[in-house]
Amino acid sequence: INFFDTARSYGYGASEGLLGEFCAGRRDQVVICTKFGILPAAHTWKQSIKPLARSVLRLFPGLRKAARKQAGQLFTGNQFSVETLRSSLDTSLRELKTDYVDILLMHAAPMSVLAQDDLLAELQSLVAAGKVRMAGISGEHDVIAATLSQRPPILQTTQFACNIEHFGFLDEIAANQTAQPGMFMVAN
C-alpha cells in the first residue's frame, strides 16, 4: 500500500500527524492525498473520552446514531476561502512532515466552489509553487458531474462515493472520460 488518503478533519485532527510519523524516511515511496474545507474542532473533553465511548458502543450498539450526531458537531464544514486553504495546507504540510502533498482535494465541496475564481487561482499558485502536485475536488455526485462537465483546468482529480448504490454514476463517469480523458478519479 502506497496511497494514503487523509484529511485535516480525520481522527479529530490527528490523522495527518500519525501519517507523517509513519511516512518519515520514505516520503518518496508514498502518495499522499489530503483535503481542506472541513476543519476539526479544537481539542474538547469529548475527544478525551473517545476510548470509553467506543467500549460503551460495543455494549450498546443502539447508541451509535446519537454518538455519530455528537461527533459530527466537532467539525466545521464548508470552509472554502483562500485564507482557509493557505492555513489548512500549511498545517497539513507541518503535520505530514513534508514540503508537498501529491493530491490536495476540496473536501465535501459544494457546487459553488467551481465559481470561486480566487480559490481556483490560489490552488493553481500552490501547484506552481510545488506545494501541491495535483489539485482536485471531493463531493457529491452532482458536484463531481459538474466538475467533469466544466473541467476547470486546475482540477485534475476527483474523489466520490462508490458502492453498489452508485454504479449508475460510474457509467456517467465512463462516458465523460471517453469524451474528455485525463481526469484522475478516486473512488471511495
Backbone hydrogen bonds in HBPLUS format (Angstrom, degrees):
<---DONOR---> <-ACCEPTOR-->    atom                        ^
c    i                          cat <-CA-CA->   ^        H-A-AA   ^      H-
h    n   atom  resd res      DA  || num        DHA   H-A  angle D-A-AA Bond
n    s   type  num  typ     dist DA aas  dist angle  dist       angle   num
A0031-VAL N   A0002-ASN O   2.67 MM  29  5.97 161.2  1.70 171.9 174.9     1
A0004-PHE N   A0031-VAL O   2.84 MM  27  6.17 169.4  1.85 175.0 178.5     2
A0033-CYS N   A0004-PHE O   2.85 MM  29  6.05 171.8  1.86 168.2 166.9     3
A0006-THR N   A0033-CYS O   2.79 MM  27  6.13 168.3  1.81 164.5 168.1     4
A0010-TYR N   A0007-ALA O   3.21 MM   3  5.30 150.4  2.30 103.0 111.4     5
A0013-GLY N   A0010-TYR O   3.08 MM   3  5.58 139.7  2.24 109.1 119.0     6
A0015-SER N   A0010-TYR O   3.27 MM   5  5.44 164.1  2.30 138.4 134.6     7
A0014-ALA N   A0011-GLY O   2.99 MM   3  5.07 161.9  2.02 107.3 113.2     8
A0018-LEU N   A0014-ALA O   3.17 MM   4  6.45 159.6  2.22 156.2 161.9     9
A0019-LEU N   A0015-SER O   2.93 MM   4  6.18 160.9  1.97 155.6 161.3    10
A0020-GLY N   A0016-GLU O   2.82 MM   4  6.00 153.9  1.89 148.0 155.5    11
A0021-GLU N   A0017-GLY O   3.08 MM   4  6.34 152.7  2.16 144.2 150.5    12
A0022-PHE N   A0018-LEU O   3.02 MM   4  6.28 161.3  2.06 147.7 152.9    13
A0023-CYS N   A0019-LEU O   2.89 MM   4  6.07 154.8  1.95 152.6 158.7    14
A0024-ALA N   A0021-GLU O   3.33 MM   3  5.34 155.6  2.39 100.5 107.6    15
A0026-ARG N   A0023-CYS O   2.91 MM   3  5.37 161.0  1.94 141.2 140.8    16
A0029-GLN N   A0026-ARG O   2.88 MM   3  5.39 161.9  1.91 119.6 125.3    17
A0030-VAL N   A0027-ARG O   3.35 MM   3  5.64 172.5  2.35 112.8 115.0    18
A0102-ASP N   A0032-ILE O   3.07 MM  70  5.34 126.0  2.37 138.5 153.5    19
A0103-ILE N   A0032-ILE O   3.08 MM  71  6.41 155.1  2.15 151.2 150.1    20
A0034-THR N   A0103-ILE O   2.97 MM  69  6.35 160.4  2.00 159.2 158.5    21
A0105-LEU N   A0034-THR O   2.94 MM  71  6.34 160.1  1.98 148.9 155.1    22
A0036-PHE N   A0105-LEU O   3.00 MM  69  6.50 147.0  2.11 163.1 172.7    23
A0107-HIS N   A0036-PHE O   2.74 MM  71  5.44 179.2  1.74 159.0 159.1    24
A0079-GLN N   A0037-GLY O   2.90 MM  42  4.40 162.3  1.93 132.8 135.3    25
A0039-LEU N   A0076-THR O   2.82 MM  37  5.11 162.8  1.85 147.4 145.0    26
A0076-THR N   A0039-LEU O   2.88 MM  37  5.11 159.2  1.92 147.9 154.8    27
A0041-ALA N   A0074-LEU O   2.74 MM  33  5.17 132.9  1.96 176.5 164.1    28
A0047-GLN N   A0044-THR O   3.10 MM   3  5.56 135.6  2.30 107.9 117.9    29
A0048-SER N   A0045-TRP O   3.10 MM   3  5.14 124.8  2.42  95.8 110.0    30
A0050-LYS N   A0047-GLN O   3.28 MM   3  5.24 165.6  2.31 105.2 108.0    31
A0053-ALA N   A0049-ILE O   2.89 MM   4  6.16 160.3  1.93 158.4 165.1    32
A0054-ARG N   A0050-LYS O   2.96 MM   4  6.22 154.9  2.02 155.5 161.3    33
A0055-SER N   A0051-PRO O   3.26 MM   4  6.55 155.4  2.32 143.3 148.9    34
A0056-VAL N   A0052-LEU O   3.03 MM   4  6.37 158.6  2.07 152.5 158.4    35
A0057-LEU N   A0053-ALA O   2.89 MM   4  6.14 158.5  1.94 152.3 158.1    36
A0058-ARG N   A0054-ARG O   3.03 MM   4  6.28 142.6  2.17 143.4 152.8    37
A0059-LEU N   A0055-SER O   3.26 MM   4  6.59 147.3  2.37 141.8 149.9    38
A0059-LEU N   A0056-VAL O   3.07 MM   3  5.17 121.3  2.43  96.5 111.1    39
A0060-PHE N   A0056-VAL O   2.79 MM   4  6.01 148.7  1.89 149.8 160.3    40
A0063-LEU N   A0060-PHE O   3.06 MM   3  6.00 172.0  2.06 131.3 133.5    41
A0064-ARG N   A0061-PRO O   3.16 MM   3  5.62 169.7  2.17 118.0 120.3    42
A0067-ALA N   A0063-LEU O   3.02 MM   4  6.27 157.4  2.07 155.0 162.2    43
A0068-ARG N   A0064-ARG O   2.85 MM   4  6.08 159.2  1.89 157.0 161.8    44
A0069-LYS N   A0065-LYS O   3.08 MM   4  6.32 155.0  2.15 145.9 152.6    45
A0070-GLN N   A0066-ALA O   3.07 MM   4  6.35 159.0  2.12 146.9 152.0    46
A0071-ALA N   A0067-ALA O   2.90 MM   4  6.15 159.2  1.94 150.8 156.8    47
A0072-GLY N   A0068-ARG O   2.92 MM   4  6.08 152.1  2.00 147.4 154.4    48
A0073-GLN N   A0070-GLN O   3.14 MM   3  5.40 144.1  2.28 102.5 112.6    49
A0074-LEU N   A0071-ALA O   3.00 MM   3  5.47 164.3  2.03 116.6 120.9    50
A0085-LEU N   A0081-SER O   2.96 MM   4  6.21 159.2  2.00 149.8 155.9    51
A0086-ARG N   A0082-VAL O   2.98 MM   4  6.26 169.3  1.99 157.4 158.4    52
A0087-SER N   A0083-GLU O   2.99 MM   4  6.13 173.0  1.99 152.6 154.9    53
A0088-SER N   A0084-THR O   2.79 MM   4  5.72 165.2  1.81 151.2 156.3    54
A0089-LEU N   A0085-LEU O   2.91 MM   4  6.01 164.3  1.93 152.7 157.2    55
A0090-ASP N   A0086-ARG O   2.96 MM   4  6.13 164.5  1.98 151.4 156.1    56
A0091-THR N   A0087-SER O   3.01 MM   4  6.24 159.6  2.05 148.7 154.2    57
A0092-SER N   A0088-SER O   2.84 MM   4  6.08 159.6  1.89 149.2 155.6    58
A0093-LEU N   A0089-LEU O   2.82 MM   4  6.05 167.7  1.84 160.6 162.4    59
A0094-ARG N   A0090-ASP O   3.07 MM   4  6.22 160.1  2.11 145.7 151.2    60
A0095-GLU N   A0091-THR O   2.87 MM   4  6.06 169.5  1.88 157.0 159.9    61
A0096-LEU N   A0092-SER O   2.77 MM   4  5.84 159.6  1.81 153.7 159.9    62
A0097-LYS N   A0093-LEU O   2.99 MM   4  5.87 113.4  2.45 132.3 146.5    63
A0098-THR N   A0093-LEU O   3.16 MM   5  5.38 165.8  2.19 149.3 153.6    64
A0097-LYS N   A0094-ARG O   3.19 MM   3  5.09 147.9  2.30  96.3 105.9    65
A0101-VAL N   A0131-LYS O   2.93 MM  30  6.35 148.9  2.02 142.6 147.9    66
A0133-ARG N   A0101-VAL O   2.95 MM  32  6.39 150.7  2.04 156.1 164.5    67
A0134-MET N   A0102-ASP O   2.89 MM  32  6.00 120.7  2.24 131.0 148.1    68
A0104-LEU N   A0134-MET O   2.94 MM  30  6.42 152.8  2.01 157.1 165.5    69
A0136-GLY N   A0104-LEU O   2.91 MM  32  6.22 142.6  2.05 155.5 153.5    70
A0106-MET N   A0136-GLY O   3.01 MM  30  6.39 147.7  2.11 126.6 132.3    71
A0138-SER N   A0106-MET O   2.84 MM  32  5.87 161.9  1.87 160.3 157.2    72
A0109-ALA N   A0138-SER O   2.92 MM  29  6.22 149.5  2.02 169.7 160.6    73
A0113-VAL N   A0110-PRO O   3.26 MM   3  6.10 162.6  2.30 122.4 125.6    74
A0114-LEU N   A0111-MET O   3.09 MM   3  5.98 157.5  2.15 126.6 131.5    75
A0115-ALA N   A0112-SER O   3.08 MM   3  5.61 159.0  2.12 114.2 120.5    76
A0116-GLN N   A0113-VAL O   3.09 MM   3  5.03 164.0  2.12 104.8 109.7    77
A0117-ASP N   A0115-ALA O   3.09 MM   2  5.77 122.2  2.44 108.6  92.7    78
A0119-LEU N   A0116-GLN O   3.11 MM   3  5.41 120.7  2.47 105.2 119.0    79
A0120-LEU N   A0116-GLN O   3.04 MM   4  6.36 165.7  2.06 160.1 164.3    80
A0121-ALA N   A0117-ASP O   2.87 MM   4  5.96 152.4  1.94 145.6 153.5    81
A0122-GLU N   A0118-ASP O   3.00 MM   4  6.17 149.5  2.09 139.1 147.1    82
A0123-LEU N   A0119-LEU O   2.96 MM   4  6.27 154.0  2.03 148.2 155.3    83
A0124-GLN N   A0120-LEU O   3.02 MM   4  6.27 152.7  2.10 141.0 148.4    84
A0125-SER N   A0121-ALA O   2.93 MM   4  6.27 150.1  2.02 144.4 152.5    85
A0126-LEU N   A0122-GLU O   2.95 MM   4  6.23 153.2  2.02 149.2 155.8    86
A0127-VAL N   A0123-LEU O   3.02 MM   4  6.31 150.0  2.11 148.3 156.2    87
A0128-ALA N   A0124-GLN O   2.91 MM   4  6.16 163.8  1.94 151.1 155.8    88
A0129-ALA N   A0125-SER O   2.87 MM   4  6.05 143.5  2.01 142.6 152.7    89
A0131-LYS N   A0126-LEU O   3.07 MM   5  5.46 134.3  2.29 163.7 166.2    90
A0132-VAL N   A0126-LEU O   3.36 MM   6  5.73 145.2  2.49 125.2 121.8    91
A0130-GLY N   A0127-VAL O   3.03 MM   3  5.15 151.1  2.11 103.4 112.6    92
A0156-GLN N   A0135-ALA O   2.87 MM  21  6.00 151.4  1.95 162.9 162.4    93
A0137-ILE N   A0157-THR O   3.08 MM  20  6.60 146.8  2.19 143.6 149.5    94
A0159-GLN N   A0137-ILE O   2.93 MM  22  6.36 141.9  2.08 144.7 148.6    95
A0139-GLY N   A0159-GLN O   3.30 MM  20  6.82 148.3  2.41 167.0 170.3    96
A0143-VAL N   A0140-GLU O   3.05 MM   3  5.44 124.9  2.36 108.2 121.6    97
A0144-ILE N   A0140-GLU O   3.06 MM   4  6.41 160.5  2.10 155.5 161.6    98
A0145-ALA N   A0141-HIS O   2.83 MM   4  5.99 161.5  1.87 151.3 156.5    99
A0146-ALA N   A0142-ASP O   3.03 MM   4  6.17 155.3  2.09 138.3 144.7   100
A0147-THR N   A0143-VAL O   2.91 MM   4  6.15 153.9  1.98 145.9 153.6   101
A0148-LEU N   A0144-ILE O   2.89 MM   4  6.16 160.1  1.93 153.2 158.0   102
A0149-SER N   A0145-ALA O   2.95 MM   4  6.14 145.7  2.07 142.4 152.3   103
A0150-GLN N   A0146-ALA O   2.79 MM   4  5.94 167.9  1.80 156.0 158.6   104
A0151-ARG N   A0147-THR O   2.74 MM   4  5.43 155.5  1.80 145.5 153.3   105
A0155-LEU N   A0152-PRO O   2.99 MM   3  5.62 140.3  2.15 121.2 131.6   106
A0184-PHE N   A0156-GLN O   2.94 MM  28  6.20 172.6  1.95 154.0 151.5   107
A0158-THR N   A0184-PHE O   2.99 MM  26  6.53 148.0  2.09 158.3 167.5   108
A0186-VAL N   A0158-THR O   2.80 MM  28  6.07 150.4  1.88 155.3 164.8   109
A0160-PHE N   A0186-VAL O   3.06 MM  26  6.64 147.3  2.17 157.2 167.2   110
A0188-ASN N   A0160-PHE O   2.88 MM  28  6.08 160.3  1.92 156.5 158.7   111
A0166-HIS N   A0163-ASN O   2.84 MM   3  5.39 155.6  1.90 120.8 128.6   112
A0169-PHE N   A0166-HIS O   3.04 MM   3  5.44 133.4  2.26 109.0 120.5   113
A0170-LEU N   A0167-PHE O   3.06 MM   3  5.15 128.4  2.34  97.2 110.7   114
A0171-ASP N   A0168-GLY O   3.17 MM   3  5.28 125.3  2.48  96.8 109.7   115
A0172-GLU N   A0168-GLY O   3.28 MM   4  6.68 152.7  2.36 143.4 150.3   116
A0173-ILE N   A0169-PHE O   2.93 MM   4  6.24 156.9  1.98 150.6 156.8   117
A0174-ALA N   A0170-LEU O   2.87 MM   4  6.06 161.6  1.91 148.0 153.3   118
A0175-ALA N   A0171-ASP O   3.03 MM   4  6.27 156.7  2.09 147.4 152.7   119
A0176-ASN N   A0172-GLU O   3.14 MM   4  6.39 155.3  2.20 144.0 150.5   120
A0177-GLN N   A0173-ILE O   2.80 MM   4  6.04 161.8  1.83 160.2 165.4   121
A0178-THR N   A0174-ALA O   3.00 MM   4  6.13 147.3  2.11 143.5 151.7   122
A0179-ALA N   A0175-ALA O   3.17 MM   4  6.39 154.7  2.24 141.1 147.4   123
A0180-GLN N   A0176-ASN O   2.73 MM   4  5.89 157.0  1.78 153.1 160.6   124
